[in-house]
């Protein structure tokens, strides 16, 4: 029986496995999915998780619950030798082993792209996974608790200063959502005022959100300014040592929370393979999602999602390639499953062609933007469009229902503002009072 190895269980990998289970006949192939996490994360919901609008577990989809015919392995693929069609699997627990395959599907995704700015590696936190979103939410909530007991001064200002680096969709969404959460907390803290909170977004380019028109991006900046959030354009972060923010403009201030959203790069796991990559470290693939080199397609190797340079036949991509987002990864995963089945049945694979349906973003409760071609919608209507689109786009109906239920309950009861920061040290209370043997 042919063996199909899927490296990574994110958007592209999850949908590839899901559709292979649907379209493969019994005994036609064996599918193995390797991922260090037992779930895929719906990343467009991370800003709302950080703002407390969505329960964290509802923004992820359990692999084993929905991939019932595939073999799930908790671990990482640490090496691929496609010349021999073998991969090294390093499990979460236990010793590595060699896995022989007939087809390898590389959907390892991307990681945060950072620069060697002093202090960033030690002080900042990303917004690529559910754990980071939860940590940002708990940090903001606990900083309000701590600041409420302090007199006005540098320490309180530091606790209530929040910085987001990167003015793309991810950065703007988490920036707007955190500003919205902070504003909703103020009535609960009589010792704090709106002017005590400080929100700064730092963007190196002269505009934000390149996916929308300049007019729409300016509306977003104005909207954020009206809500007490400052956007620094044509500005670079030069240092963040010990939380002291230094900008290229000469401005300095201290911040306790720094969220990094300034771009992504293909998973570094590709460095441990003999598969061809481009000058940006992305897997080289053709429009049919087969891995290619200078001589054409490589038999038995496939790639999709953020880790791959997939040609954008619609002409709407950047540099001729699909941008790394969920909209493309989901559709590529579905096509890849169809193409693998076609090759197994000696049929021709199809090419990936998807014209971007538009861009939609939520920038805080009741604030949103939508852009499709020359059509731009802003405000409450766009916010409803954002929630409607992503609420239906998250995989599996049980997850869609949970998410919509979250939103309905939050509308009726308001969002939950309880921090569980103590979860990071679950044994602290037990250890403090636990009886120990006498010396």
C-alpha positions in Angstrom: 0.0 0.0 0.0 1.5 3.4 -0.9 2.4 5.5 2.1 1.7 9.2 2.2 3.6 11.3 4.8 2.2 14.7 5.7 4.7 17.0 7.4 2.7 19.5 9.5 -1.0 19.5 10.5 -1.8 23.2 10.0 -4.3 24.5 7.4 -2.8 22.8 4.3 -1.8 19.6 6.1 -5.1 19.2 7.9 -7.2 19.7 4.8 -5.0 17.5 2.7 -5.5 14.7 5.2 -9.2 15.4 5.6 -9.8 15.2 1.9 -7.6 12.2 1.4 -9.7 10.4 3.9 -12.8 11.3 2.0 -11.5 10.5 -1.6 -9.2 7.5 -1.1 -10.8 4.1 -1.4 -10.2 1.6 1.3 -6.7 0.1 1.1 -5.7 2.6 -1.7 -3.1 4.4 0.5 -2.0 4.9 4.1 -1.8 8.5 5.4 0.5 9.5 8.3 0.4 13.1 9.7 3.3 14.3 11.9 2.9 17.4 14.0 4.2 18.4 17.5 0.7 19.7 18.5 -2.5 17.7 18.6 -4.5 20.4 16.8 -4.4 22.9 14.0 -4.8 26.6 15.0 -7.2 28.9 13.1 -4.8 31.9 13.1 -7.3 34.6 12.0 -9.0 34.1 15.4 -5.8 34.7 17.5 -6.5 38.5 17.9 -10.0 37.7 19.2 -8.5 35.1 21.6 -6.1 37.7 22.8 -9.0 40.1 23.4 -11.2 37.5 25.2 -13.8 37.3 22.5 -13.3 33.6 21.7 -12.5 30.8 24.1 -9.0 29.6 23.2 -10.0 25.9 22.7 -12.6 26.9 20.2 -10.0 28.5 17.9 -8.2 25.2 17.4 -9.3 22.0 15.7 -8.3 18.6 17.3 -6.5 16.3 14.8 -7.6 13.0 16.3 -11.3 13.9 16.5 -11.6 14.7 12.8 -8.8 12.7 11.1 -10.1 9.3 12.1 -8.5 7.3 9.3 -5.1 8.8 9.3 -2.2 7.8 11.6 -1.3 10.7 13.9 2.2 11.0 15.2 3.0 13.6 17.9 6.5 14.9 17.0 8.5 16.6 14.3 10.0 15.5 11.0 13.6 16.5 11.5 15.1 15.3 8.2 13.9 14.3 4.7 16.0 12.4 2.3 13.8 12.3 -0.7 16.5 10.6 -2.8 15.9 7.6 -0.6 12.3 8.5 0.1 12.8 8.4 3.9 12.2 10.9 6.7 13.4 11.0 10.2 10.6 11.4 12.7 11.5 12.7 16.2 8.6 12.1 18.5 7.6 14.2 21.5 8.7 11.3 23.7 11.1 8.6 22.7 13.8 8.0 20.1 13.8 9.2 16.5 13.1 6.6 13.8 13.2 6.4 10.0 10.0 6.4 8.0 9.8 5.2 4.5 7.2 6.8 2.2 6.0 6.9 -1.3 4.7 10.5 -1.3 5.8 13.3 1.1 3.5 16.3 1.6 5.4 19.3 3.1 3.0 21.6 4.8 5.2 22.7 7.7 3.9 26.3 7.7 5.9 29.3 8.8 7.4 30.9 11.8 7.8 34.5 13.0 10.4 36.4 11.0 12.5 38.6 13.3 15.6 40.8 13.0 18.6 41.1 15.3 17.2 44.1 17.2 18.5 44.2 20.8 16.0 43.0 23.3 13.4 41.6 20.9 14.3 38.0 21.4 14.2 38.5 25.2 11.1 40.8 25.6 8.7 40.3 22.7 6.1 37.7 22.0 4.7 36.6 18.7 1.2 36.1 17.5 1.5 32.8 15.5 0.0 30.3 17.9 -2.8 29.9 20.5 -0.4 29.9 23.4 1.0 33.3 22.5 -2.5 34.8 22.2 -3.5 33.5 25.6 -0.3 34.8 27.1 -0.9 38.3 25.7 -4.5 38.3 27.0 -3.4 37.3 30.5 -0.6 39.8 30.5 -2.9 42.7 29.6 -5.4 41.7 32.2 -2.9 41.2 35.0 -1.1 44.4 34.1 -4.4 46.3 34.8 -4.6 44.5 38.2 -1.1 45.5 39.1 -1.3 49.0 37.8 -4.5 49.7 39.7 -2.6 49.4 43.0 0.2 51.8 42.0 0.3 55.6 42.1 0.7 57.5 38.9 4.3 57.3 37.7 6.8 55.4 35.5 6.0 51.9 36.8 2.3 52.3 36.2 2.9 53.8 32.8 5.2 50.9 31.9 2.5 48.3 32.9 -0.2 50.1 30.8 1.9 50.7 27.7 1.4 48.1 24.9 3.4 47.9 21.7 2.7 46.0 18.5 5.4 45.8 15.8 4.2 45.3 12.3 1.4 47.0 10.4 0.1 44.1 8.3 -3.3 42.5 8.9 -2.1 40.4 11.9 -0.6 43.4 13.6 -3.5 45.8 13.0 -6.1 43.2 14.1 -4.4 42.4 17.4 -3.6 46.1 18.0 -7.3 47.0 17.6 -8.5 44.1 19.6 -6.2 44.8 22.5 -7.2 48.5 22.5 -10.9 47.4 22.6 -10.2 45.1 25.5 -8.4 47.7 27.4 -11.2 50.2 27.0 -13.7 47.7 28.2 -11.7 47.1 31.4 -11.5 50.8 32.5 -14.9 51.0 34.2 -13.8 48.1 36.5 -10.7 50.0 37.7 -11.7 53.4 39.3 -8.1 54.2 40.0 -7.2 54.2 36.2 -8.3 56.5 33.4 -8.4 56.3 29.7 -5.3 58.6 29.5 -3.3 56.1 31.6 -3.3 53.5 28.8 -0.9 53.8 25.9 -1.0 51.8 22.7 1.7 52.1 20.0 1.9 50.3 16.6 5.3 50.5 14.9 5.5 50.1 11.1 8.6 50.6 9.0 6.7 51.4 5.8 4.8 54.5 5.0 1.4 52.8 5.2 -0.4 49.9 6.9 -2.3 46.9 5.5 -1.0 46.7 1.9 -3.9 44.4 1.1 -6.4 47.3 1.2 -6.5 50.6 -0.6 -4.6 53.6 0.8 -7.9 55.3 1.5 -9.1 52.4 3.6 -5.8 52.1 5.4 -6.0 55.8 6.3 -9.5 55.3 7.7 -8.1 52.5 9.9 -5.4 54.9 11.3 -8.0 57.6 11.9 -10.3 55.1 13.7 -7.5 53.8 15.9 -6.4 57.4 16.7 -10.0 58.2 17.8 -9.8 55.3 20.1 -6.6 56.4 21.7 -4.1 54.2 19.8 -1.1 55.7 18.0 0.4 54.4 14.7 4.0 55.2 14.0 4.6 55.1 10.2 8.1 55.0 8.6 9.4 54.1 12.0 11.6 51.2 13.0 12.1 49.6 16.4 15.9 50.0 17.2 16.0 48.5 20.7 13.7 46.9 23.3 16.3 46.0 26.0 14.5 45.5 29.3 11.3 46.8 27.8 12.8 50.3 27.0 11.5 51.0 23.5 13.8 53.0 21.3 12.5 54.1 17.9 14.3 55.3 14.8 12.6 58.7 15.2 14.5 59.2 18.5 11.3 58.6 20.6 11.8 56.4 23.7 9.4 55.0 26.3 9.0 51.9 28.4 6.5 49.1 27.7 5.8 45.8 29.5 4.1 44.2 26.5 5.7 43.9 23.0 3.9 41.9 20.4 5.9 41.1 17.2 3.9 40.6 14.0 6.4 41.9 11.5 6.3 39.1 8.9 6.8 35.4 8.6 9.3 33.0 7.0 9.1 29.4 5.8 9.7 26.8 8.4 13.4 26.2 9.0 12.9 22.5 8.9 13.4 22.7 5.1 17.1 23.2 5.8 17.3 19.6 6.8 16.0 18.2 3.5 17.3 17.6 0.0 14.2 19.3 -1.5 14.8 22.4 -3.6 14.1 25.8 -2.1 14.1 29.4 -3.5 16.2 32.3 -2.4 13.7 33.0 0.5 14.0 29.5 1.9 10.6 28.4 0.5 9.9 25.1 -1.1 9.8 25.3 -4.9 6.6 24.0 -6.2 4.7 24.1 -9.5 1.1 25.3 -10.0 -0.1 21.6 -9.5 1.7 21.7 -6.1 4.3 19.2 -7.0 7.8 20.0 -5.9 10.0 21.1 -8.8 13.6 21.7 -9.6 15.3 23.0 -12.7 14.3 19.8 -14.6 10.6 19.9 -13.7 8.4 18.0 -11.2 10.0 15.7 -8.6 8.1 12.5 -8.3 6.5 11.8 -4.9 7.1 15.3 -3.4 4.4 17.9 -2.8 4.1 21.2 -1.0 1.6 23.9 -0.1 0.8 26.6 2.4 3.2 29.1 3.9 6.2 26.9 3.6 5.9 26.8 -0.2 6.4 29.3 -3.1 3.1 28.5 -5.0 2.7 30.3 -8.3 -0.3 32.6 -8.3 -1.9 32.1 -11.7 -4.5 34.7 -11.0 -1.8 37.4 -11.2 -2.7 38.9 -7.9 0.2 37.6 -5.8 3.4 39.2 -4.6 6.3 38.5 -6.9 4.2 36.0 -8.9 3.5 33.8 -5.8 0.5 33.3 -3.5 0.7 35.3 -0.3 1.0 33.2 2.9 -2.5 33.3 4.3 -5.3 30.9 5.3 -7.4 31.6 2.3 -4.8 30.1 0.0 -3.5 27.3 2.4 -7.0 25.8 2.8 -7.7 25.7 -0.9 -4.3 24.4 -1.7 -4.7 21.6 0.8 -7.9 20.5 -0.8 -6.4 20.6 -4.3 -3.3 18.7 -3.2 -5.4 15.8 -1.9 -7.3 15.7 -5.2 -4.0 15.7 -7.1 -2.4 13.0 -5.0 -5.4 10.8 -5.6 -5.2 11.6 -9.3 -1.5 10.6 -9.5 -2.2 7.4 -7.6 -4.8 6.5 -10.2 -2.5 7.5 -13.1 -4.5 10.7 -13.9 -3.2 14.2 -14.5 -3.1 16.6 -11.5 -4.8 20.0 -11.8 -3.3 23.5 -11.3 -4.1 25.8 -8.4 -5.9 28.9 -9.4 -7.7 31.1 -6.9 -8.4 34.8 -7.3 -8.4 36.5 -3.9 -12.0 37.1 -2.8 -11.0 40.2 -0.9 -9.6 41.2 2.5 -11.6 41.5 5.7 -10.4 42.4 9.2 -11.7 43.1 12.6 -10.0 45.9 14.5 -11.8 45.7 17.8 -15.4 45.2 18.9 -17.8 46.7 16.3 -14.9 48.0 14.1 -14.0 46.4 10.9 -12.8 46.9 7.3 -13.5 45.0 4.0 -11.8 45.5 0.7 -12.5 43.7 -2.6 -11.2 45.5 -5.7 -12.5 49.0 -5.6 -15.2 48.2 -3.1 -14.4 49.2 0.5 -16.7 48.9 3.5 -15.7 50.1 7.0 -17.2 50.2 10.4 -20.0 48.0 11.9 -21.1 46.3 8.6 -17.5 45.3 7.8 -17.1 43.9 11.4 -20.2 41.7 10.9 -18.7 40.6 7.5 -15.4 39.7 9.2 -17.1 37.6 11.9 -19.5 36.0 9.4 -16.7 35.0 7.0 -14.3 33.6 9.6 -17.0 32.0 11.7 -17.9 29.9 8.6 -14.3 29.5 7.4 -13.0 27.7 10.5 -12.9 23.9 9.8 -15.6 21.6 11.0 -19.2 22.4 12.0 -18.7 21.6 15.7 -16.1 24.4 15.8 -18.2 26.9 13.8 -21.1 26.3 16.3 -18.8 26.8 19.3 -17.4 30.1 17.9 -20.8 31.6 17.1 -22.0 30.5 20.5 -19.1 32.4 22.0 -20.0 35.5 20.2 -23.7 35.3 21.1 -22.9 34.7 24.8 -20.4 37.6 24.9 -23.0 39.9 23.3 -25.5 38.9 26.0 -23.1 38.6 29.0 -20.1 40.7 27.8 -16.7 39.1 27.3 -14.9 37.2 30.0 -12.2 39.3 31.6 -10.6 36.7 34.0 -6.9 36.2 33.7 -5.5 32.7 34.3 -1.9 33.7 34.4 -1.3 31.5 37.4 -1.8 28.5 35.2 1.9 29.0 34.2 2.8 27.8 37.7 0.1 25.3 38.6 2.0 23.7 41.5 2.9 27.0 43.2 0.0 26.9 45.7 0.4 23.2 46.5 4.2 23.5 47.0 3.8 26.5 49.3 1.8 24.6 51.9 2.9 21.0 51.2 4.2 19.1 54.2 7.8 17.9 53.9 9.8 15.3 55.8 11.7 16.7 58.8 15.4 17.1 58.4 
